[in-house]
Amino acid sequence: DVILHTTSNVFVERTSLNEISKRLPVFYSAHKSYIVNINKVLSLRINELFLPNNVTIPVSRSYLTNIKKKLLEIAR
């Protein structure tokens, strides 16, 4: 099961993170267990993404370069 957290709800869906990423193009892998809406990221510090409502998500080394690249793209 995949647990999806939005700003107003929590949903549970029987699917994979990979399938969710395919359906939602602004979602990117940050860790093997997390995908994140890149438009909701407030900041990146070392290996953590900071989101609204004091939510933090770990970023693994294997995804860090891609996350940085996507954040720079939307900052332009």
Phi, psi and omega in degrees: 000145176249130178258120181255123178256125174246180180292338183237347184215168172233130180239149174241130182226141177272091181198189177248161177298325179298318178294320177298316180300323179293323182279334183240094189294347178267005179262132182229150178290133176246340185195163181297340181250004184222137163238154186222144172286110186299334179285347180261358182286125178274320179198165176234125176231119181053273182225033179222139173261137179252127183242170176303161179064030178059032177269133174239144180232132178289149175240122180280158182302325183291339180253351187300314182299316181293319178298315178301316181299314181294320178296322177293323179297317182282342179284342182284000000 
